[in-house]
Amino acid sequence: MKLFQKLLLVPTVIGFTSPIIASASETNYGDVSDYSQSQVEVSLESFKPLSNKNPLLAGGEGLSSGETAQSDFDTDTFSSTTTASFAVNIAAGSVDTGAGDNVLGWNYDWELALSTSYTGNDSLDVVLNAGTSKLMSELDMTNSSNQVQVDSISYTTTLGDKSTFFFGNGATAGGSLYNVACVYGAQTDTLSDCGVASANLDEEFGTAAGASFDLGSGFAFALGYEGQGMTSKGILSDSGSDAYGAQVSYTGDSYGVSIAWANIENHDDDNNLTGSTGSTQSKAINAYYTPDLPNFPSISLGLETSHDDTVASSSDEKSHYFVGLQWDEIGDGTLGAAFGSKAPYAENGNAETMYEVFYSYNYADGITVTPIFYGKENAGSTQDETGLMVKTSFTF
């Protein structure tokens, strides 16, 4: 009986397997072999996500209308109207103030800058940063005790082809649209003003506005204002500090000149008006020359004079100066050296000077390594200060 059941199963098995056997007999095994040995190119584009319409992502375009076609962008895109740039600085070095505090320090800072354009001729700029640079405070780095902060918010737009306007808060300078004739890339905070401490209008009062006008043939004219609009004192008030100024500049093929003037109400380090009501008027000139000669540096100069109308005539005038040389193509980097007054000094006094030397080496795209040496002269019994450090910068 068992043998009979097995014989009945034979036709059934043959019926199921015949199509499979026939299909296998038609397979071109040569093509299969060729396919297994062929080279198939695979790139990141092969794994790129499909386009995803999302009308709620940032960029200003998503909520403007019910049309979803204008918000058609890839899911790996940040925004169609906003760009982000990042910078990280790490510095290691030592500062000797003559007080036995010559220790090795390690400081850092980072910055995130967001720029959004709505019309193609405007820019809303937001800058966030954080860092610590207490030991090497002379470096032009952020010192926020590791707390992330909104450094500045500003909006700039054009009116026609010749006029530009802006307003902003935070660390936005009133002279943001000034065309300062200085091409030296200072590494220390003191020498970064190119010899102009006040006239270029960077008091950081908290609120700023200004305008610039292209006069043609290389000439430009700019206006600037700063006030305390972020405080209860307000702007253009009797209790708040105000500053305003103007600049005229010329830019040629290999040289440039700028002349600035500012009127700044006298204030203390906390931007509070001083007891003696008055202001300081500052005048400054900057100039640079970039000769088209091999192994010859660019030359940047700065000179500022100021007058305080609240002090005696024997000490109401102050001066400030700067000289900077920069070789932009020395090996794979830039060599620079500068000398100038540490701060504005009285007409009958002696200038406290400062100098710096640096070499910025382009290690890779977006990475520079910069050894820096500086010396700062101090008055009286205070010992002079020297610093030696290496700063590594990443930008992307």
For each residue, the residues with C-beta under 8 A, 3 or more apart:
1: 4 5
2: 5 6
3: 6 7
4: 1 7 8
5: 1 2 8 9
6: 2 3 9 10
7: 3 4 10
8: 4 5 11 12
9: 5 6 12 13
10: 6 7 13 14
11: 8 14 15
12: 8 9 15 16
13: 9 10 16 17
14: 10 11 17 18
15: 11 12 18
16: 12 13 19 20
17: 13 14 20 21
18: 14 15 21 22
19: 16 22 23
20: 16 17 23 24
21: 17 18 24 25
22: 18 19 25 26
23: 19 20 26 27
24: 20 21 27
25: 21 22
26: 22 23
27: 23 24 32
28: 31 32
29: 32 33
30: 33 34
31: 28 34 35
32: 27 28 29 35 36
33: 29 30 36 37
34: 30 31 37 38
35: 31 32 38
36: 32 33
37: 33 34
38: 34 35
39:
40:
41:
42: 46
43: 46
44: 47 48
45: 48
46: 42 43
47: 44
48: 44 45 74 76
49: 52 74 75 76
50:
51: 72 73 74 75
52: 49 73 74 75
53: 68 71 72
54: 57 62 71 75
55: 62 63 68 71
56: 62 63
57: 54 62 71 73 79
58: 62 79 82
59: 62 71 79 80 81 82 116
60: 64 81 116 118
61: 64 70 71 80 81
62: 54 55 56 57 58 59 71
63: 55 56
64: 60 61 70
65: 70
66:
67: 70
68: 53 55 71 72
69: 72
70: 61 64 65 67
71: 53 54 55 57 59 61 62 68
72: 51 53 68 69
73: 51 52 57 77 80
74: 48 49 51 52 77
75: 49 51 52 54
76: 48 49
77: 73 74 80
78: 82 84
79: 57 58 59 82 116
80: 59 61 73 77
81: 59 60 61 116 117 118
82: 58 59 78 79 114 115 116
83: 114 115 116
84: 78 112 113 114 115
85: 112 113 115 395 396
86: 110 111 112 113 394 395 396
87: 110 111 113 393 394 395
88: 108 109 110 111 393 394 395
89: 108 109 110 131 139 141 391 392 393 394
90: 106 107 108 391 392
91: 105 106 107 108 133 136 139 141 389 390 391 392
92: 104 105 106 107 389 390
93: 104 105 136 372 387 388 389 390
94: 102 103 104 105 387 388 389
95: 101 102 105 135 136 138 385 386 387 389
96: 101 102 385 386 387
97: 101 102 383 385
98: 382 383 384 385
99: 383
100:
101: 95 96 97
102: 94 95 96 97
103: 94 135
104: 92 93 94
105: 91 92 93 94 95 135 136
106: 90 91 92
107: 90 91 92 131 132 133 134 135 136 139 141
108: 88 89 90 91 131 132 133 141
109: 88 89 129 130 131 132 133 141 142 143
110: 86 87 88 89 129 130 131 142
111: 86 87 88 127 128 129 142 151
112: 84 85 86 127 128 129
113: 84 85 86 87 125 126 127 128
114: 82 83 84 125 126 127 128
115: 82 83 84 85 123 124 125
116: 59 60 79 81 82 83 123 124 125
117: 81 120 121 122 123 124
118: 60 81 122 124
119: 122 157
120: 117
121: 117 157 158
122: 117 118 119 155 156 157 158
123: 115 116 117 155 156 157
124: 115 116 117 118 153 154 155
125: 113 114 115 116 152 153 154 155 156 168
126: 113 114 150 152 153
127: 111 112 113 114 150 151 152 153 170 171
128: 111 112 113 114 148 149 150 151
129: 109 110 111 112 142 144 148 149 151
130: 109 110 142 144 146 147 148 149
131: 89 107 108 109 110 141 142 143 144 146
132: 107 108 109 143 144 145 146
133: 91 107 108 109 136 137 139 141 142 143
134: 107 137 143
135: 95 103 105 107
136: 91 93 95 105 107 133 139 141 387 389
137: 133 134 143 189
138: 95 188 189 190 374 376 385 387
139: 89 91 107 133 136 187 188 189 372 389 391
140: 186 187 188 189 192
141: 89 91 107 108 109 131 133 136
142: 109 110 111 129 130 131 133 151
143: 109 131 132 133 134 137
144: 129 130 131 132 147 148 149
145: 132
146: 130 131 132
147: 130 144
148: 128 129 130 144
149: 128 129 130 144
150: 126 127 128 153 170
151: 111 127 128 129 142 170 171
152: 125 126 127 168 169 170 171 172
153: 124 125 126 127 150 168 169 170 172
154: 124 125 166 167 168 169 172 176 208
155: 122 123 124 125 166 167 168
156: 122 123 125 164 165 166 176 177
157: 119 121 122 123 164 165 166
158: 121 122 161 163 164 165
159: 163 164 165
160: 163
161: 158 214
162: 213 214 215 216
163: 158 159 160 211 212 213 214
164: 156 157 158 159 177 211 212 213
165: 156 157 158 159 209 210 211
166: 154 155 156 157 172 176 177 208 209 210 211
167: 154 155 207 208 209 210
168: 125 152 153 154 155 172 176 207 208 209
169: 152 153 154 172 206 207 208 229 230
170: 127 150 151 152 153 206 230
171: 127 151 152 204
172: 152 153 154 166 168 169 176 208
173: 176 200 201 202 203 204 208 224 226
174: 201 202 203 205 208 209 210 224 225 226 243 244 245
175: 178 180 200 201 202 210 222 224 245 247 260
176: 154 156 166 168 172 173 208 210 224
177: 156 164 166 210 211 212 222 224
178: 175 200 201 210 212 222 224 247 249 258 260
179: 212 220 222 247 249 251 256 258
180: 175 194 196 200 247 249 258 260 286
181: 249 250 251 256 257 258 286 287 288 300
182: 194 286 288 300 302 324
183: 256 288 290 298 300 326
184: 194 288 298 300 324 325 326 336 338
185: 326 334 336 360
186: 140 191 192 194 324 336 338 356
187: 139 140 191 336 356 358 370 372 374 391
188: 138 139 140 191 192 354 356 372 374
189: 137 138 139 140 192
190: 138 193 342 343 354 376
191: 186 187 188 194 322 324 338 340 354 356
192: 140 186 188 189
193: 190 196 197 200 202 302 322
194: 180 182 184 186 191 286 300 302 322 324
195: 284 286 301 302 303 304 320 321 322 323 340 341
196: 180 193 199 200 260 282 284 286 302 304 320 322
197: 193 282 304 306 320 343 344
198: 201 203 262 264 280 282 284 304 306 344
199: 196 245 260 261 262 282 283 284 304 306
200: 173 175 178 180 193 196 245 247 260 262 284
201: 173 174 175 178 198 224 225 226 243 244 245 260 262
202: 173 174 175 193
203: 173 174 198 226 241 243 264 271
204: 171 173 226 271
205: 174 208 226 227 228 241 242 243 271
206: 169 170 226 227 228 229 230 231 271
207: 167 168 169 226 227 228 229 230 235
208: 154 166 167 168 169 172 173 174 176 205 224 225 226 227
209: 165 166 167 168 174 224 225
210: 165 166 167 174 175 176 177 178 222 223 224 225
211: 163 164 165 166 177 222 223
212: 163 164 177 178 179 220 221 222 223
213: 162 163 164 220 221 222
214: 161 162 163 220
215: 162 219 220 221
216: 162 219
217:
218: 250 251 252
219: 215 216 248 249 250
220: 179 212 213 214 215 248 249 250 251
221: 212 213 215 246 247 248 249
222: 175 177 178 179 210 211 212 213 246 247 249
223: 210 211 212 244 245 246
224: 173 174 175 176 177 178 201 208 209 210 244 245 246 247 262
225: 174 201 208 209 210 242 243 244
226: 173 174 201 203 204 205 206 207 208 242 243 244
227: 205 206 207 208 234 235 236 240 241 242 243
228: 205 206 207 231 233 234 235 240 241 242 271
229: 169 206 207 234 235
230: 169 170 206 207
231: 206 228 234 240
232:
233: 228 237 239 240 241
234: 227 228 229 231 237 239 240
235: 207 227 228 229 240 242
236: 227 240 242
237: 233 234 240
238:
239: 233 234 273
240: 227 228 231 233 234 235 236 237 273
241: 203 205 227 228 233 264 265 267 271 272 273
242: 205 225 226 227 228 235 236 265
243: 174 201 203 205 225 226 227 262 263 264 265
244: 174 201 223 224 225 226 262 263
245: 174 175 199 200 201 223 224 260 261 262 263 282
246: 221 222 223 224 260 261 262
247: 175 178 179 180 200 221 222 224 258 259 260 261
248: 219 220 221 258 259
249: 178 179 180 181 219 220 221 222 256 257 258 259
250: 181 218 219 220 256 257 258
251: 179 181 218 220 256
252: 218 255 256
253:
254: 289 290 291 292
255: 252 287 288 289 290
256: 179 181 183 249 250 251 252 287 288
257: 181 249 250 285 286 287
258: 178 179 180 181 247 248 249 250 285 286 287
259: 247 248 249 283 284 285
260: 175 178 180 196 199 200 201 245 246 247 282 283 284 285 286
261: 199 245 246 247 281 282 283 284
262: 198 199 200 201 224 243 244 245 246 281 282
263: 243 244 245 279 280 281
264: 198 203 241 243 267 279 280 282
265: 241 242 243 273 278 279
266: 273 274 276 277 278 279 280 308 310
267: 241 264 270 271 272 273 274
268: 271 272 274
269:
270: 267
271: 203 204 205 206 228 241 267 268
272: 241 267 268
273: 239 240 241 265 266 267 277
274: 266 267 268 277 278 310
275:
276: 266 310
277: 266 273 274 310
278: 265 266 274 308 309 310
279: 263 264 265 266 309
280: 198 263 264 266 306 307 308 309
281: 261 262 263 306 307 309
282: 196 197 198 199 245 260 261 262 264 304 305 306 307
283: 199 259 260 261 304 305 306
284: 195 196 198 199 200 259 260 261 302 303 304 305 320
285: 257 258 259 260 302 303 304
286: 180 181 182 194 195 196 257 258 260 300 301 302
287: 181 255 256 257 258 300 301
288: 181 182 183 184 255 256 298 299 300 301
289: 254 255 298 299
290: 183 254 255 298
291: 254 296 298
292: 254
293: 296
294:
295: 327
296: 291 293 327
297: 325 326 327 335
298: 183 184 288 289 290 291 325 326 328
299: 288 289 323 324 325
300: 181 182 183 184 194 286 287 288 322 323 324 325 326
301: 195 286 287 288 322 323 324
302: 182 193 194 195 196 284 285 286 320 321 322 323 340
303: 195 284 285 319 320 321 322
304: 195 196 197 198 199 282 283 284 285 319 320 321 344
305: 282 283 284 317 318 319 320
306: 197 198 199 280 281 282 283 317 318 319 320 344
307: 280 281 282 316 317
308: 266 278 280 311 316 318
309: 278 279 280 281 316
310: 266 274 276 277 278
311: 308 315 316
312: 315 316
313: 316
314: 348
315: 311 312 346 347 348
316: 307 308 309 311 312 313
317: 305 306 307 346 347
318: 305 306 308 344 345 346 347
319: 303 304 305 306 341 344 345 347 351
320: 195 196 197 284 302 303 304 305 306 340 341 343 344 345
321: 195 302 303 304 340 341 351
322: 191 193 194 195 196 300 301 302 303 338 339 340 341
323: 195 299 300 301 302 338 339 340
324: 182 184 186 191 194 299 300 301 336 337 338 339 340
325: 184 297 298 299 300 336 337 338
326: 183 184 185 297 298 300 334 335 336 337
327: 295 296 297 330 334 335 336
328: 298 334
329: 334
330: 327 333 334 335 359
331: 361
332: 361 362
333: 330 359 360 361 362 368
334: 185 326 327 328 329 330 359 360
335: 297 326 327 330 358 359
336: 184 185 186 187 324 325 326 327 356 357 358 359 360
337: 324 325 326 355 356 357 358
338: 184 186 191 322 323 324 325 355 356
339: 322 323 324 353 354 355
340: 191 195 302 320 321 322 323 324 353 354 355
341: 195 319 320 321 322 344 345 351 352 353 354
342: 190 351 352 353 354 376 377
343: 190 197 320 352
344: 197 198 304 306 318 319 320 341
345: 318 319 320 341 349 350 351 352
346: 315 317 318 349
347: 315 317 318 319
348: 314 315
349: 345 346
350: 345 379
351: 319 321 341 342 345
352: 341 342 343 345 376 377 378 379
353: 339 340 341 342 377
354: 188 190 191 339 340 341 342 374 375 376 377
355: 337 338 339 340 374 375
356: 186 187 188 191 336 337 338 372 373 374 375
357: 336 337 372 373 374
358: 187 335 336 337 370 371 372 373
359: 330 333 334 335 336 370 371
360: 185 333 334 336 368 369 370
361: 331 332 333 368 369 370
362: 332 333 367 368
363: 367 368 369 392
364: 367
365:
366: 394 395 396
367: 362 363 364 392 393 394
368: 333 360 361 362 363 392 393
369: 360 361 363 390 391 392
370: 187 358 359 360 361 390 391 392 393
371: 358 359 388 389 390
372: 93 139 187 188 356 357 358 387 388 389 390 391
373: 356 357 358 386 387 388
374: 138 187 188 354 355 356 357 386 387
375: 354 355 356 384 385 386 387
376: 138 190 342 352 354 384 385 386 387
377: 342 352 353 354 384
378: 352 382 383 384 385
379: 350 352 382
380:
381:
382: 98 378 379
383: 97 98 99 378
384: 98 375 376 377 378
385: 95 96 97 98 138 375 376 378
386: 95 96 373 374 375 376
387: 93 94 95 96 136 138 372 373 374 375 376
388: 93 94 371 372 373
389: 91 92 93 94 95 136 139 371 372
390: 91 92 93 369 370 371 372
391: 89 90 91 139 187 369 370 372
392: 89 90 91 363 367 368 369 370
393: 87 88 89 367 368 370
394: 86 87 88 89 366 367
395: 85 86 87 88 366
396: 85 86 366
